[in-house]
Amino acid sequence: MTLSRRPQSRFSPFETRFSPSLRVVFLLFVPLPFVNALLLALIFARLGRSNALIATKPFLLLIALCALQSVLIGLRWGYGIEAVRHAIPVLAASLPLITLACFGGLAGGIRSGRNLKVFAPSAMVTVAVLLFFKPELVDLALILLYLAAALILARLALAGPDGLGNARLDAAANAHRAIWLAAVCLGLSACLDVLVLVDFERSGGVHAAALVSNANLVSLLLIGLSALSAGHAQAGTGEAEQSEASKATLAPSPQDAEIVDRLNRLMSEQHLYRDDSLNLAKLSRKSGFPTRLVSQAVNRVTGQNVSRFVNGYRVKEVCRLLADPDITVIHAMHLAGFSTKSNFNREFLRVTGKTPEAWRKADAAALPIDAAEPDLRTIN
């Protein structure tokens, strides 16, 4: 996001503080937004080739718009091209709504299609109208829009990883952290625009160029989030998942026990854990209970979140498969439902306390075939 005000000179306010001989050096430095745009293009290409379930069109659209905005900011603030001045706030109006469409779609509670087809274009049209009839209100409108989106994302993140019913279970923790970071980035963008407003009021925009460049870097962080939520990040799942399970302070109810018993039957009889695209929404449909009740029941009965509950079954299946010397670790990993090697290694170590290779050498032959319990921590 960047504000609509502008200096009267051809160069930005920050440039006018330097002599003409230094302007050339500064112009070589200012196109940082162009470097930003190039990085976004590379992320777009990588995400476009991905087969991840949550690497959907809204993420690609968000990346493309942020790359375009970076180019426009580079032209406007780096080279003083006034022709792109009005396009920047118009594009900026769409970014928070498209961000909501991306991350809200993972939870299923926000209608991402309506955000993309109705609200985002409406916001762009509204800002365009304000630019011509009430330009003094554009900055305030953008600040409020970004703050509102940040609050909505923060509220969405409060539900924890299990609140992301449409996210793959092995990617839910990463997506949850990405939502929190997205909320922070949107809030920081709004705060930076407030600083630009203050700078224009007090000093005529002397520091505006530097502030706008920083705001543009925040958009790069936002795009990094889309890559995180699409499964490109390799961050650990420990603290985020454990914090969700620790919220289950109430004693399990008879309904909780019934739900978990049904889930155990689905895992043991139908082997649902073998589906690498399994998510909370699918578990909810199969069990016949709402996602919220499924999540709460697993938390209260097992002390784990849904992702760890399912991964326990997957790890036990891998251990069973590793008893066959003709099956490789990677093949066993995929057969059991793990989609990424990093997540598999992390979960296998968490459950068994050993690496897959160490388990195969020491314990595979002694592992019982039945998988009544998903947690292997008691098996040594």
C-alpha positions as CSV (number, residue, x, y, z in Angstrom):
1,M,0.0,0.0,0.0
2,T,1.1,3.5,-0.7
3,L,-0.5,6.9,-0.3
4,S,-1.8,9.1,-3.0
5,R,-0.1,12.4,-2.1
6,R,2.8,13.6,-4.2
7,P,5.5,16.2,-4.3
8,Q,5.4,18.9,-7.0
9,S,8.9,18.3,-8.3
10,R,9.9,15.6,-10.9
11,F,11.9,13.8,-8.2
12,S,10.6,12.4,-5.0
13,P,11.0,14.4,-1.8
14,F,13.8,12.2,-0.6
15,E,15.7,12.8,-3.9
16,T,15.5,16.6,-3.6
17,R,17.7,16.5,-0.6
18,F,20.7,15.4,-2.7
19,S,22.8,17.2,-5.4
20,P,22.3,16.4,-9.1
21,S,25.4,14.3,-9.1
22,L,24.1,12.1,-6.4
23,R,20.7,11.7,-8.0
24,V,22.2,9.2,-10.5
25,V,23.4,7.1,-7.6
26,F,20.1,7.4,-5.8
27,L,18.2,6.3,-9.0
28,L,20.4,3.2,-9.2
29,F,19.4,2.5,-5.6
30,V,15.7,3.4,-5.7
31,P,14.6,0.6,-8.0
32,L,14.5,-1.8,-5.0
33,P,10.8,-2.2,-5.8
34,F,11.9,-3.6,-9.2
35,V,14.0,-6.2,-7.4
36,N,11.0,-6.9,-5.3
37,A,8.9,-7.4,-8.4
38,L,11.4,-9.8,-9.8
39,L,11.4,-11.9,-6.6
40,L,7.6,-11.9,-6.7
41,A,7.7,-13.1,-10.3
42,L,10.0,-16.0,-9.3
43,I,7.6,-16.9,-6.5
44,F,4.7,-16.8,-8.9
45,A,6.4,-19.1,-11.3
46,R,7.3,-21.6,-8.5
47,L,3.8,-21.5,-7.0
48,G,2.2,-21.9,-10.5
49,R,4.1,-25.2,-11.0
50,S,3.1,-26.5,-7.5
51,N,0.6,-29.2,-7.1
52,A,-0.2,-28.2,-3.5
53,L,-3.9,-28.3,-2.7
54,I,-3.9,-24.8,-1.2
55,A,-1.8,-23.1,-3.9
56,T,-4.9,-21.8,-5.6
57,K,-5.7,-19.0,-8.0
58,P,-6.3,-16.3,-5.3
59,F,-2.7,-16.7,-4.2
60,L,-1.4,-16.3,-7.7
61,L,-3.5,-13.3,-8.2
62,L,-2.2,-11.7,-5.0
63,I,1.4,-12.3,-6.1
64,A,0.7,-10.9,-9.5
65,L,-0.9,-7.7,-8.2
66,C,1.9,-7.1,-5.6
67,A,4.5,-7.5,-8.4
68,L,2.6,-5.0,-10.5
69,Q,2.3,-2.6,-7.6
70,S,6.0,-2.9,-6.9
71,V,6.7,-1.9,-10.5
72,L,4.4,1.1,-10.3
73,I,5.9,2.2,-7.0
74,G,9.4,2.0,-8.6
75,L,8.3,4.1,-11.5
76,R,6.5,6.6,-9.3
77,W,8.9,7.1,-6.4
78,G,12.1,6.1,-8.2
79,Y,11.8,8.0,-11.5
80,G,9.1,10.6,-10.7
81,I,6.7,9.2,-13.4
82,E,3.4,10.9,-12.4
83,A,1.3,9.0,-14.9
84,V,1.1,6.0,-12.6
85,R,0.3,8.0,-9.5
86,H,-3.4,7.2,-9.5
87,A,-3.0,3.5,-10.3
88,I,-1.1,2.8,-7.1
89,P,-3.8,3.5,-4.5
90,V,-6.4,1.8,-6.8
91,L,-4.4,-1.4,-6.8
92,A,-3.6,-1.1,-3.1
93,A,-7.4,-1.2,-2.3
94,S,-7.7,-4.7,-3.7
95,L,-4.7,-6.3,-1.9
96,P,-6.3,-6.7,1.6
97,L,-9.5,-8.2,0.2
98,I,-7.6,-10.6,-2.0
99,T,-5.4,-11.5,1.0
100,L,-8.6,-12.3,2.9
101,A,-9.8,-14.4,0.0
102,C,-6.6,-16.4,0.1
103,F,-6.3,-17.2,3.8
104,G,-10.1,-17.0,4.5
105,G,-10.6,-19.7,2.0
106,L,-8.5,-22.1,4.1
107,A,-11.0,-21.8,6.9
108,G,-14.1,-21.9,4.8
109,G,-15.7,-19.2,6.8
110,I,-14.9,-16.4,4.3
111,R,-16.4,-16.4,0.9
112,S,-13.3,-16.1,-1.2
113,G,-15.2,-16.0,-4.5
114,R,-17.2,-13.0,-3.4
115,N,-14.1,-11.2,-2.2
116,L,-12.5,-11.7,-5.6
117,K,-15.5,-11.0,-7.8
118,V,-17.4,-8.4,-5.9
119,F,-15.6,-6.7,-2.9
120,A,-12.2,-6.3,-4.4
121,P,-13.4,-4.6,-7.6
122,S,-15.8,-2.5,-5.6
123,A,-13.0,-1.3,-3.4
124,M,-10.9,-0.4,-6.4
125,V,-13.8,1.5,-8.0
126,T,-14.5,3.3,-4.7
127,V,-10.9,4.5,-4.3
128,A,-10.8,5.6,-8.0
129,V,-14.0,7.7,-7.4
130,L,-12.5,9.2,-4.3
131,L,-9.3,10.1,-6.1
132,F,-11.3,12.4,-8.4
133,F,-13.9,13.8,-6.1
134,K,-12.6,13.5,-2.5
135,P,-8.8,12.8,-2.8
136,E,-8.2,13.9,0.8
137,L,-10.2,10.8,1.9
138,V,-8.2,8.2,-0.1
139,D,-5.4,7.8,2.5
140,L,-7.9,7.4,5.4
141,A,-10.0,4.9,3.4
142,L,-6.9,2.7,2.6
143,I,-5.7,2.8,6.2
144,L,-9.1,1.7,7.5
145,L,-9.4,-1.0,4.9
146,Y,-6.0,-2.5,5.8
147,L,-6.7,-2.3,9.5
148,A,-10.1,-4.1,9.1
149,A,-8.5,-6.9,7.0
150,A,-5.8,-7.3,9.7
151,L,-8.4,-7.6,12.4
152,I,-10.4,-10.2,10.4
153,L,-7.3,-12.3,9.8
154,A,-6.3,-12.1,13.5
155,R,-9.7,-13.3,14.5
156,L,-9.5,-16.2,12.0
157,A,-6.1,-17.1,13.4
158,L,-7.4,-17.3,16.9
159,A,-9.2,-20.6,16.0
160,G,-5.8,-22.3,15.7
161,P,-4.5,-24.7,13.0
162,D,-7.6,-26.9,13.4
163,G,-9.8,-24.0,12.4
164,L,-8.3,-24.3,8.9
165,G,-10.7,-27.0,7.7
166,N,-9.8,-26.7,4.0
167,A,-6.0,-26.8,4.6
168,R,-4.1,-30.1,4.3
169,L,-3.4,-31.4,7.7
170,D,0.3,-31.5,7.2
171,A,0.3,-27.9,6.1
172,A,-2.3,-26.5,8.6
173,A,0.3,-25.3,11.2
174,N,2.3,-23.5,8.5
175,A,-0.8,-21.8,7.2
176,H,-1.9,-20.8,10.7
177,R,1.4,-19.0,11.3
178,A,1.2,-17.4,7.9
179,I,-2.2,-16.0,8.7
180,W,-0.9,-14.4,11.9
181,L,2.0,-12.9,9.9
182,A,-0.4,-11.7,7.2
183,A,-2.4,-9.9,9.8
184,V,0.7,-8.3,11.2
185,C,1.9,-7.2,7.8
186,L,-1.4,-5.6,6.9
187,G,-1.4,-3.8,10.2
188,L,2.2,-2.6,9.6
189,S,1.3,-1.4,6.1
190,A,-1.5,0.8,7.7
191,C,0.9,2.1,10.3
192,L,3.5,3.0,7.7
193,D,0.8,5.0,5.7
194,V,-0.1,6.8,8.9
195,L,3.6,7.8,9.2
196,V,3.6,9.0,5.6
197,L,0.6,11.1,6.3
198,V,2.2,12.6,9.3
199,D,5.4,13.2,7.3
200,F,3.5,15.1,4.6
201,E,1.7,17.2,7.2
202,R,4.9,18.1,9.1
203,S,7.7,18.2,6.6
204,G,6.0,18.1,3.2
205,G,6.9,14.5,2.5
206,V,10.7,14.7,3.0
207,H,10.9,11.1,4.2
208,A,8.0,9.8,2.2
209,A,10.1,7.9,-0.4
210,A,11.9,5.9,2.2
211,L,8.7,5.1,4.1
212,V,7.0,4.0,0.9
213,S,9.9,1.7,0.0
214,N,9.6,0.1,3.4
215,A,5.9,-0.4,2.9
216,N,6.6,-2.1,-0.4
217,L,8.9,-4.6,1.3
218,V,6.0,-5.5,3.6
219,S,4.1,-6.7,0.5
220,L,6.9,-9.0,-0.2
221,L,6.4,-10.6,3.2
222,L,2.7,-11.0,2.4
223,I,3.6,-12.9,-0.7
224,G,6.0,-15.1,1.2
225,L,3.0,-16.0,3.3
226,S,1.2,-17.4,0.4
227,A,4.2,-19.6,-0.4
228,L,4.2,-20.7,3.2
229,S,0.5,-21.6,3.3
230,A,0.9,-23.5,0.0
231,G,3.4,-25.8,1.6
232,H,6.7,-24.3,0.5
233,A,7.9,-23.5,4.0
234,Q,9.7,-26.1,6.1
235,A,9.0,-24.6,9.5
236,G,8.3,-26.9,12.5
237,T,4.8,-27.7,13.7
238,G,5.6,-28.0,17.4
239,E,4.6,-24.9,19.3
240,A,1.7,-23.9,17.1
241,E,0.1,-27.4,17.3
242,Q,0.8,-27.9,20.9
243,S,-0.7,-24.6,21.8
244,E,-4.0,-25.6,20.2
245,A,-4.1,-28.9,22.0
246,S,-3.3,-27.2,25.3
247,K,-6.5,-25.1,25.0
248,A,-8.6,-28.3,25.5
249,T,-8.9,-27.9,29.3
250,L,-12.4,-29.3,29.6
251,A,-12.9,-33.0,30.5
252,P,-14.0,-35.2,27.6
253,S,-17.7,-35.6,27.3
254,P,-19.5,-38.8,26.2
255,Q,-20.0,-37.2,22.8
256,D,-16.3,-36.5,22.5
257,A,-15.5,-40.1,23.2
258,E,-18.1,-41.1,20.6
259,I,-16.5,-38.8,18.0
260,V,-13.0,-40.1,18.6
261,D,-14.2,-43.7,18.6
262,R,-15.8,-43.1,15.2
263,L,-12.6,-41.5,13.9
264,N,-10.5,-44.4,15.2
265,R,-12.8,-46.8,13.2
266,L,-12.5,-44.7,10.1
267,M,-8.7,-44.7,10.4
268,S,-8.5,-48.4,11.1
269,E,-11.1,-49.7,8.7
270,Q,-11.1,-47.2,5.9
271,H,-7.5,-46.0,6.3
272,L,-8.4,-42.4,5.7
273,Y,-4.9,-41.3,6.8
274,R,-3.5,-42.7,3.5
275,D,-5.1,-39.7,1.7
276,D,-2.3,-37.1,1.5
277,S,-4.9,-34.4,0.9
278,L,-6.9,-35.2,4.0
279,N,-8.2,-32.2,5.9
280,L,-10.5,-31.4,8.8
281,A,-13.4,-30.8,6.4
282,K,-13.1,-34.3,5.0
283,L,-12.9,-35.8,8.4
284,S,-16.0,-33.9,9.4
285,R,-18.0,-35.2,6.4
286,K,-16.8,-38.8,7.0
287,S,-17.6,-38.8,10.7
288,G,-20.9,-36.9,10.4
289,F,-19.9,-34.3,13.0
290,P,-19.2,-30.6,12.5
291,T,-15.5,-29.6,12.2
292,R,-15.6,-27.7,15.5
293,L,-16.8,-30.7,17.4
294,V,-14.3,-33.0,15.7
295,S,-11.4,-30.7,16.6
296,Q,-12.6,-30.2,20.2
297,A,-13.1,-34.0,20.7
298,V,-9.7,-34.9,19.5
299,N,-8.1,-32.2,21.6
300,R,-9.9,-33.3,24.8
301,V,-9.7,-37.0,24.4
302,T,-6.1,-37.4,23.0
303,G,-4.5,-34.1,24.1
304,Q,-3.4,-33.6,20.5
305,N,-4.7,-31.6,17.6
306,V,-6.2,-33.3,14.6
307,S,-3.0,-33.2,12.5
308,R,-1.0,-35.0,15.1
309,F,-3.8,-37.5,15.7
310,V,-3.8,-38.4,12.0
311,N,0.0,-38.4,11.7
312,G,0.1,-41.0,14.6
313,Y,-1.8,-43.4,12.3
314,R,0.5,-42.6,9.4
315,V,3.6,-43.2,11.4
316,K,2.3,-46.5,12.7
317,E,1.5,-47.5,9.1
318,V,5.1,-46.6,8.1
319,C,6.5,-48.6,10.9
320,R,4.4,-51.6,9.8
321,L,5.6,-51.2,6.2
322,L,9.2,-50.9,7.2
323,A,9.1,-54.5,8.4
324,D,9.2,-55.4,4.7
325,P,12.9,-55.0,3.7
326,D,11.8,-54.5,0.0
327,I,9.9,-51.3,0.8
328,T,12.0,-48.1,0.8
329,V,11.4,-45.4,3.5
330,I,10.2,-42.9,0.8
331,H,7.8,-45.4,-0.6
332,A,6.5,-46.3,2.8
333,M,6.1,-42.5,3.5
334,H,3.9,-42.0,0.5
335,L,1.9,-45.1,1.0
336,A,1.0,-43.9,4.6
337,G,-0.2,-40.5,3.4
338,F,2.7,-38.2,4.1
339,S,3.3,-35.7,1.2
340,T,6.6,-34.1,2.3
341,K,9.7,-35.7,3.6
342,S,10.4,-32.9,6.1
343,N,7.0,-33.3,7.7
344,F,7.4,-37.1,7.7
345,N,10.8,-37.1,9.4
346,R,9.7,-34.6,12.0
347,E,6.5,-36.5,12.9
348,F,8.3,-39.9,12.8
349,L,10.9,-38.6,15.3
350,R,8.2,-37.0,17.5
351,V,6.1,-40.2,17.7
352,T,8.8,-42.9,17.9
353,G,11.8,-41.0,19.2
354,K,13.9,-42.5,16.3
355,T,14.7,-41.8,12.7
356,P,13.0,-44.2,10.2
357,E,16.4,-45.8,9.4
358,A,17.1,-46.4,13.1
359,W,13.6,-47.8,13.6
360,R,13.9,-50.2,10.8
361,K,17.2,-51.6,12.2
362,A,16.1,-51.8,15.8
363,D,12.3,-52.1,16.1
364,A,10.5,-52.9,12.8
365,A,10.5,-56.6,13.3
366,A,9.0,-56.3,16.8
367,L,6.2,-53.9,15.9
368,P,2.6,-55.3,16.4
369,I,0.6,-55.3,13.2
370,D,-2.6,-54.0,14.8
371,A,-2.9,-50.2,15.0
372,A,-5.4,-49.7,17.7
373,E,-3.7,-46.6,19.0
374,P,-2.1,-43.9,16.8
375,D,0.6,-42.8,19.3
376,L,3.8,-44.9,19.3
377,R,5.5,-43.0,22.1
378,T,5.0,-45.9,24.4
379,I,6.8,-48.3,22.0
380,N,10.5,-48.5,22.4
